[in-house]
Amino acid sequence: MLTELIGTLAATLTTLSFLPQVAKTWQSRSAADFSWIWLSAFATGLALWLVYGIALMSLPLIAANGITLSLVLMIVFVKWREDR
């Protein structure tokens, strides 16, 4: 029980900490400061954590990584649109 609570708190804080960056990127419509290598590595890592969380049936891992992956994909979209 305590382990899930700690995981939930950690997942919430790390996911929420990414929101200001996504908001700034979305509002400015610029993702020029992000490299494709970083975005690819980070998104792949999040996808793997998501799979791991699903395998463990750990709601904190599933929620945090699913949400954060969605946020990163928003930045990817902005960068893709910007680079076209």
JOUR-V9565 format. One record per helix or strand of 2 or more residues. SS is the DSSP state (alpha for helix, beta for strand). FROM is the first residue (numbers start at 0). TO is the last residue. Records with the same first field share a line. If there is no record, write none. Layout:
SS->FROM-TO, FROM-TO
//
This chain:
alpha->1-27, 35-55, 58-82
//
